[in-house]
C-alpha cells in the first residue's frame, strides 16, 4: 500500500512540474527569520509532502501543525491535519491551525496560491528542491527558519557526504545508457534537469533524454528505440507489467542485456534525504547493467569464434 501511495505522489509531482512553469517566488528576495527573533515555539504548515519530510529531517518536526495531501513520512505526520494540496488550500482549516509560517515549494506551489496566502497575512517561505544540492540547502534553510541549525546542518552534511560517497564509487565507471520511465501511458521520462537524472549521472549513467527541456517530458516509443538504452529503469509498485511493453523490441540493448530494474518508489519519488537509499539501489542497478553488458559481449565474441 505504501508503494502505491508513493507512485501516486510521484505522478502528482510530475503533474505539478508540468503545470508550474515559473517559480512561485525568487528565493533571493526571501526575508529569513533570524534565530534571535524566534519564538519559543513555531506553528508550521507545509504545502507539499516532501517539505514536511524535510522539516522532520531538519529536526523541527515538533513545529509541524498541518501538512498537505500525501504527506506520509515520517509516520508521525500522518496524524496531522491536512490543509489541501498544491492547487487547493482549505482556508478554514488553515485559519484554525493559525500557523506562524507556511513552507511552499518553489516552482511547485502555484504563484497565485503563494500570492493569496501572503495577502491574507500569512508568512510564506519558499523552499527550492529542484536539484540534489537544493535538498541539502533546503535543510540548511529550514534550520535557520526554525532555530534548529545544529541538527539541520548535520542532516545536510550527511546528505552531501552520502552523495559524495556514491560518486566516488561509480562516477568514473564505464558509462551506460539509461531510460528512466515514470509512466508508460502516456510515456513520461525525465530530462537532464531532474534530480533523478543527476542521480543517474552520479552512478555513471547517461540519461538518454538529458537534452530535453521539460523536467518530465512526454516521449514516444520510437524515440526510445532510436536512442537505444542499455538499461531500463522504473519507479513502480513492482508489478510484473511495469516494463512489459518493451518486450516486443527484442533488439533493444536493454532487452539483449536483460537490464530492467525497479527503483524503490517511496525513496525516489520526492526530493528528500532518503534519496540516498534510492541512489544506492540505482547505482547497484547500473553496475549490474554493466556486468550484464560485458557478459553479453563475451558471449557474442565466443559465438563468433566458433
N, C-alpha and C positions, 0 to 999 in steps of 0.2 A: 504493500500500500504506500509506503514512504517513497519507493522508487517511482511509482506512477505519479505521486504528488510532485516530485522533482521534475518529471517530464513536463507536466502541465505548467509549472513555474517557468521552466526554460523557454517554452513556447511563448509564454506571456512576455518574457524578457525580449524575445525576438520581435514580437509584435510592437513593443514599446520602441525598440531600436529602429524599426522601420517607420514608425509614425512620428517620432520626435526628431525632426531633422536638425533643429537648432538647440543649443544648450539652454537650460532653464535660466541660468544666470552666469555671470562671469565670476569665477572663483576669486579673481584678483580684487574684486570690489567688496568682498565679504568683510564684515566687521566682526572680528573674533572677540569673544568674551575673555577677558584676562582672568587668570586664576585668582588673583587677589579680589576680583569682583564676584566670585562665585558664591551663590547662596549655600546654606548648609546642605540643602538637597535640591535636586533638579527633577522636573517632570518633563520627560522627553517622549515625543511621539515620532515614529519613523514612518515614512511614506513609501517604502519599498522593503521587501523581505530581507535582502542582503544587508540593508542598513541596520536592521535590528540585530542581525548576527554580528556585524562589525562593532556595534555598541557593546554587545556582550563580550566579544573578543578583546575589546579595549579595557575590560574590567569595569564597565559602567552599566551593566545590565540592571542593577537595582534602581536606576533612574528611569527605566522604561515604564510608561504607564499606558501606552497604546501602540498598536502596530497595524500594518496593512494586511490585506488578504495574502494568504500563502506563507505567512511568517511562521516557520515551524522548527527553527533551530536557534539556540538550544531549546530543549523540551519545555523549560520553564515559561518561555514566552507564549506558548500556545494557550495559556490561561489568561492572557491579557486581552482587553477589549480591542476589537477590530474597527478601524475608522474608515474602511473602504479600500480602494486600490489606486493605481496610478492615474486613473481617469475620473473617478468619482469619490469625493470625500463626504462622509457623513458629518455634516456641520453640527447637528445636535449632539452627537456622541463626542465630537471634538470639544465642543463647549463644556460638556460635563467633565471631561478629563482635565480641562484648564491647564494645558501644558505651558511650560516656560520656554520650550524650544521645539521646533519641528525640524527634522532632518529630511531633506529632499534629495533626489538623485539627479545629478546634472545630466542633461540630455535624455533623461528617462521620465522624470516628473514634468508634465507639460507646463510650459511657461505661464499659461493663463491660470493654472492652478496655484502656482507659486505667487503670482501677482495678486490673486483674490485673497489668499491667506494672509499675505503681507498687508493688504489694505484693511483687513479685519483686525489688524493689530498683533498678529502672531509673529514671533521671531522665527524666521525660516533660514536655516543654514543649508547651503548646497554642498553635497559631497560628490566628488567625481571618482568614478571607478571604471574607467574605460580600459586602462592598461594594468599590467601586473604591478608596476611601480605605484600606480594610483592606489592600489589596495593597501600597500604599506603606508603611503602618505595619508590615506583616509584614517587609518588607525592613529597616526600621529595627531591629526587634526581633531579627532574625537577626544583624544587625551587632553588636548588643550581646552576644548569646549567644556569638558566635564571636570576639569581639575584633577584628572587621573593620569597625569603624564607619565609617571614611572611605569605603571603597568602597561599602558598603551605603547610606550616606546619599546618596551621589551617584546611585546607581541609583534610590532612592526619589524624589529631587528630579527626575530626568529623567522618571520616570513621571508625577509630578504635573504637570510642565510640559507634557508631551505631551497630557494631558487638557485642560489649560487652553487649549492651542493649538486643539484640536478645538472646544472650547466657544466660543471667540472667533469661530470661523468660522461655526458652524452653529446655536448655541443660540437666536439671535434670528431665524432664518428662519421662514417660514410653516410651521406645524405640519402634519404628515402622519400619518394614522392607520396604525398598523403591527400586523401579526400576525406573531409570530415562532414558527415551527413547529420544535419539537425532534424530534418523531417523528410520523409520520402514522397509525400503527396500533399501539396506541391513540394518540389525538391529544393530545399534550402541548405546552404552551406555557410561558411564564414570567410570573410576577407582577411587580408593581412593586418587590418587594424583591430581585429578582435583579440581579446586576451587569450582565447584558446589557440589562435594562430601563433601567438607568442610562445605558448607552451610547446606547441609542435616544433617550432624553431629551436627552442631551448633544448629539446630532446633530440636535435639533429635531424629533424624532418623538414620537408618543404611542402607547404600548403599549395596545392596546385592552383588554387584560386586566390592567391595572395594579392594579385594585381587588381582585383575588382574593388569597386568604390564603396558600396554599402557594407555596413557591418555584417549583415546577414543577407547576402544576395540570393536571388532566385536563379537557378541554373537549369540547364537541360541535360538529359541523359547523354545526348550526343556530345555535349561539351565535356562531360566527364570522361567519356570514352576516348575522345580526341586527346585529352591530356594524360590519359593512361596512368592512373595512380598505382603505386605498388602496394599500398596499404589502404584499406577502407576502415574508417572509424565511425562509431556512432555512440551517442549517449542515449540510452534507451532503457526500457523496462525488461531488457534481456529476452524479449520474445524471439522465437526462432526465425520469424519472418522479417526482422528488422532490416536485414540487408539482402533478403531473398530475391528481390527483383533484379539483382545484379547477376543471378545465376546464369541467365541466358547469354551473357557476354563472356564466353569461355576464354577468349584471347586477352581479356583484361589482365594486366600484370598481377593485380591483387588476387585474382582468382587462380592464376597459374601458380602463384607462390602460396596460396591458401592463407592469405593475410587479411583476416577480418577480425576486428576486435571491438568489444563493448567497454566503454569507459564509464566508471561509476557516476550515475546521473546526479545523485544527491550532492556530490562533491564538485562536479564541474559545471553545474547549471547556473551558478552565481559567482560574482567576483568577491570571493571571501578567502580567508586564510586556509580553509580546508582544501583549496585548490592544490595544495602541496600533495595531498593524498591522490587526487586525480592526476597530478603531474607525474607521480611515481608510476601509476598504472599506465599512463600514456607513454612514458619513456620505456617501460618494460615491453609494451606492445610493439613499439618501433624497433627496439633491439631484437625482439623475436622476429619481426618482419625482415630485418637484415639477415638474420640466420637462415630464415626460410628462403630468401632470395639467393643466398650463397649456395644452399643445398640444391636448389633448382638448377643453378648454373653448373654445378659439378655433375649433376645427373645428366644434363644435356650434353656436356662435354664427354662424359663416359659413353653415352649412346652414339655420339658422333665418331668416337674412336673404335667402335665395334666393327 
